[in-house]
Amino acid sequence: MLERPSGRAPQLPPLRVVIIDDQAAIRTALRNLLVGQRDILIVGEAADGEEGLKVVHAEQPDMILLDLEMPRLDGFAFLRLQMAKRPTPVVVVSSHATRESVFRALELGALDFVKKPTRIRDVSDLQPIQEDLLRKLRLCRTLGLSQLTERTRAHAASQSNPNLTPYRPESAQSSTDLLATMRASQQRPQLPKRLLCIGASTGGPPAIATVLSGLHPMLPVSILVTQHMPDSFSAAFVERLTRTTPWPVREANPDVPISPGEVVVASGTHSLRVYRDGPLLRVQAPHLSHSQQSPQAAQLSPIVPSIDHMLESAAQAMGSDVIAVILTGMSGDGVQGARAVHACGGRILAESPSTAVLSGMPDDVIASGVVSEVVPLRRMADVLTQLLLAPTSHSS
């Protein structure tokens, strides 16, 4: 989840931050990490969510750094109450970030997350996350806090919209049984009629879940997902999507052909590329991680996993039967891939900037001139359903 490069930054007031964590040593280490930054001002601290609500009410900060596991009132309850009263951008800073708890926090309105080390004695233990944390804080400052707060408010409201109610696991068995029956009737794996490719960055996990929850799992499509995130989060992301959507979801595996009716998610260390293998669609064996790439390869897309790489390989493999969806995020990733899909006759949908938590990625793709339609998140599944039920290039 990278910020967009910019020119000379205008003079902005310091970002006012509140730290909420039950461990005094961690609060002190975070404060010491940030106190020397001239564009960041620590205006309050709290040891649990209950105290945090009072501090936030008194200080009205621009940004909150929030732990999840705390006594009295944990981070989840804090998010529910704070987003209902005064939606404020929140970055989760938690040592339990590999669990699905992070994605639960994102669904409750948190903007982003940073995984903190499990043992923190002083500020030196936070050095591994300093760059990531500062980048995310400064991104929020650069975007404009009024705009960001408004999008946080809209996102929080969308989570209570009955039209966007997530898929409930109690209905999963019937869909799973139906899919199992359909696949058992197939003599062999087959090429999907359509390939839907979804790319997202900051704010993406709940947006992706919203789209998948609105799509029926019997639609004639395979779905690829690239969400910018560290590798340690991808397994938890897959588990979360499996529990909250009607689709079978798995991480990309070169040994398993991609079947109709499933979702395949890129890992955090390698881009998801696909290719035609006779009558099958397969995932390419993992390429080198970004740190191992040549300068030429890194220049193509400096982000891993790369939305561009997913879309370019999909266009080459499936041509006009590709539908690309670019959701929320602040990154240039996706433009090059969208152009490749467009050149092959595929369609590109961009989330409306008005519903994206961060609009940089949709804005970039829209500005490229290849987008077929700009769609609010709440309508994305309906629009996709219509497209997926239309005839394909290899329909009989």
C-alpha positions, 0 to 999 in steps of 0.5 A, spaced: 500 500 500 504 505 497 503 512 496 503 516 490 509 520 488 508 528 489 511 534 487 513 539 493 508 538 498 504 545 501 505 547 508 500 543 512 498 543 519 501 537 523 497 531 523 494 530 530 494 523 533 492 519 539 495 513 541 491 507 544 494 501 547 494 498 553 501 497 554 505 503 557 511 501 554 508 501 547 505 507 548 512 510 550 515 507 544 510 509 539 510 516 542 518 517 542 518 514 534 513 520 532 515 525 537 521 528 533 517 528 526 515 536 525 509 534 521 506 529 526 503 532 533 501 527 539 495 530 542 493 524 547 494 517 549 489 512 552 490 505 555 484 502 553 478 503 548 473 506 554 479 511 556 480 512 548 473 514 547 474 520 552 481 522 549 478 522 542 472 526 544 476 531 548 482 532 543 478 531 536 484 528 533 486 527 525 488 520 526 488 514 531 493 509 532 489 503 535 491 496 538 486 491 538 486 487 544 485 491 550 481 490 557 475 494 559 473 496 551 477 492 546 479 495 539 473 492 536 468 495 540 472 502 540 471 502 532 464 501 533 462 506 538 467 511 535 465 510 527 458 511 530 459 518 533 465 521 529 468 517 524 476 518 524 481 515 520 484 509 524 490 505 523 491 499 527 497 497 530 497 490 533 502 484 534 496 480 532 495 482 525 496 476 522 489 473 524 483 475 521 482 480 527 485 485 522 480 484 517 474 485 522 477 491 524 477 494 517 470 492 516 468 496 522 472 502 519 479 502 520 483 505 514 489 501 514 494 496 519 501 496 521 503 489 524 508 491 530 513 487 533 511 482 538 516 484 544 517 492 544 521 494 550 523 501 547 523 505 541 529 501 537 524 495 537 519 499 532 524 501 527 522 495 522 515 498 522 517 506 522 517 507 515 511 503 513 507 507 519 510 514 517 508 513 510 501 511 512 500 517 517 503 522 512 499 519 506 493 521 510 495 528 511 497 529 504 490 527 502 487 532 506 483 530 512 476 533 511 476 529 504 479 522 508 474 523 514 468 524 509 470 517 506 471 514 513 464 516 514 461 514 508 465 507 509 462 506 516 455 508 514 456 503 508 457 497 513 450 498 516 447 498 509 442 492 509 444 492 501 451 490 503 450 485 508 456 480 508 454 473 506 452 469 513 456 462 514 450 459 516 448 459 508 454 456 506 453 449 506 447 449 501 452 453 496 458 449 498 454 442 496 451 445 490 458 447 487 461 440 489 455 437 485 457 441 479 464 440 480 463 432 481 459 432 474 465 435 470 469 430 467 475 434 468 477 441 469 475 446 464 477 453 462 472 458 465 468 462 460 470 469 464 475 471 468 474 477 473 480 480 476 479 484 482 485 489 484 485 493 490 490 497 496 488 501 502 481 499 504 480 493 499 479 487 504 472 490 506 470 492 499 472 486 496 468 482 501 462 486 499 463 485 491 464 477 492 458 477 497 453 480 492 455 475 486 452 468 486 457 463 486 454 459 480 456 465 475 460 462 470 466 465 472 473 464 475 475 470 480 482 473 481 484 477 487 490 482 488 490 485 494 496 489 496 498 486 503 504 483 506 505 476 505 503 474 513 496 477 511 494 473 505 492 466 509 488 470 514 485 474 508 483 468 504 480 465 511 476 471 512 473 471 505 471 464 505 467 465 512 464 472 509 462 470 502 459 465 498 465 463 494 470 458 495 477 462 496 484 459 496 491 462 495 494 461 488 498 455 487 501 453 480 499 445 481 492 447 481 488 449 475 483 455 476 476 452 476 470 456 474 466 458 481 472 459 485 476 465 487 484 465 487 488 470 491 495 473 490 500 471 496 503 477 499 510 475 496 509 474 489 504 477 483 499 472 481 500 471 473 496 466 469 497 462 463 493 457 458 495 450 458 491 447 453 484 447 455 486 449 462 488 456 466 493 455 471 497 460 475 505 461 473 510 458 478 512 464 483 517 469 480 522 472 484 520 477 490 521 484 489 527 484 493 530 479 488 528 482 481 532 485 476 531 493 476 528 492 469 523 487 472 522 492 478 521 498 473 515 494 470 511 494 477 515 496 483 509 493 487 508 486 490 503 483 489 502 487 482 495 488 479 499 490 473 502 483 472 495 480 474 491 484 469 497 483 463 497 475 464 489 475 464 489 479 458 494 475 454 491 468 457 483 470 456 483 476 451 476 479 451 473 474 456 477 478 462 473 483 466 478 488 470 475 491 477 479 497 480 477 498 487 480 503 492 487 504 493 492 510 493 497 507 488 499 507 480 498 500 480 493 497 475 493 502 469 498 498 465 494 492 466 488 495 465 490 498 458 492 491 456 485 488 458 482 494 454 487 492 448 485 485 448 477 487 448 476 486 455 472 491 460 474 495 465 470 497 471 473 502 476 470 504 483 467 511 483 472 515 487 466 517 491 465 511 495 473 509 495 476 509 501 482 512 497 481 514 490 488 514 487 488 508 484 481 508 481 482 516 479 489 513 475 485 508 471 479 513 470 484 518 467 487 513 463 481 513 458 480 505 458 475 505 463 468 502 461 464 504 467 465 508 473 461 504 478 459 505 486 461 500 490 454 498 492 452 497 485 458 493 483 456 486 484 449 488 480 453 491 474 458 485 474 452 480 474 449 483 468 456 483 464 458 475 466 451 473 464 452 476 457 455 472 451 462 470 451 467 470 445 467 462 445 460 461 447 457 456 442 
